[in-house]
């Protein structure tokens, strides 16, 4: 059967959305591309992975096969279609591997199969794995700074708040805005402004923990998403960012930034509410004289 004829649904019986499934990239208890690769036989499964898979198969039920495909394609297939398609892709992978006399990774086999309009796989057309990874990465990243972009920021916040709703795991948000950035652009030029943005992005990355997620929210404003962190802990990290940012020089002046911090709660459990609350905290930091951290 052809890839184009496979039925697809936008929602499952559990009313999941794309943000739920993006957890496959971000959450430690979900299907990552690496784990899917092991499931497909690209490498041996570890004992921990076998245990995780057993739990996922039980908890996800009929959504397990859609999860496998979503981790690779970011497209949702209905449970019945996904199970059948997964078997066809594995067969396609094996045929490609025999034809090329090497193991073809599941990511390549899946995307190669889905881009074909026929089930005839005797002449496989390989999609370069590095090119696939580059395309996916570019779609999620800001071109100037390399941080996650505005769209990815909202998706990740939404995802973390769903975890809060389900499991009570708190998440905090930091907004950081460069003080008087217009002066930098006006007096030093936009090239210098871009240099400052890139240096600040690197500074923020160096100041946070490995588990924190840094984004360019827009213009001269940055966001840091802090899973499993309350407002007090987030404020400490925000202060560390503020101090490190003052090591940046531009136009003979010290760069300063203002930061707002907020956490989710019973009254702040949507993406809009958390963003708005953090934005208010940032506004207070600007209003009180800039170069400071405010908690809302």
Secondary structure, 3 states (H helix, E strand, C coil): CCHHHCCCCCCCCCCCCHHHHCHHHHCCCCCCHHHHHHHCCCCCCCHHHHHHHHHHHHHHHHHHHHHHHHHHHCCCCCHHHHHHHHHHHHHHHHHHHHHHCCCCCHHHHHHHHHCCCCCCCCCCCCCCHHHHHHHHHHHHECCCCCCECHHHHHHHHHHHHHHHHHHCCCEEEEEEEECCHHHHHHHHCHHHHHHHHHHHHHHHHHHCCCCCEEEEEECCEEEEEEECCCHHHHHHHHHHHHHHHCCCEECCEECCEEEEEEECECCECCHHHHHHHHHHHHHHHHHCCCCCEEEC
